[in-house]
């Protein structure tokens, strides 16, 4: 029986597209929902074009009442009965209550070599630090932000003259390789960390 995967996005959903495209053939999982906190998220239209059910709950309508927003989002998610949740460019911090509900079956991709640079502006921070390498990490989501067990990492070189934008573009290519590879392992019950290349 395929594992049911819900993917949460906030924007264009390039990682969501790669995850959805990977879940074919003998892959142990299938996408059952793409949900967003932004009804205008471009990824929702891309998911619909791929024939995946979508849902949106506008977090702005809840004016900072995070638990109320999450309750509305949870209703949409539970209706799809997912086994696994993938956060893919999802830009809302989740409460401990939400995380606990899915602990052990919710994963996220973060654009840094964790534990370096938790939070935002990861590429600029790597450049400011003079790092020679950067990359991305897939990890289990726990109550602490960007802090759960690492399931995979991919590294890229920092090049002379890099800007946050050029580095982000180089890392994004690796995100698109790493996240599908980790999801396939995770869905088959393999939590051994994967390191690329
Ligand atoms: C990616 O860099 C991802 O690491 C970060 O959001 C960016 C956009 O992701 N979390 P996507 O194109 O919406 O998947």
Boltz pocket constraint, residues with backbone or C-beta under 6 A from the ligand:
constraints:
  - pocket:
      binder: B
      contacts: [[A, 9], [A, 10], [A, 11], [A, 12], [A, 13], [A, 14], [A, 15], [A, 16], [A, 88], [A, 89], [A, 90], [A, 109], [A, 110], [A, 111], [A, 168], [A, 172], [A, 175]]
      max_distance: 6.0
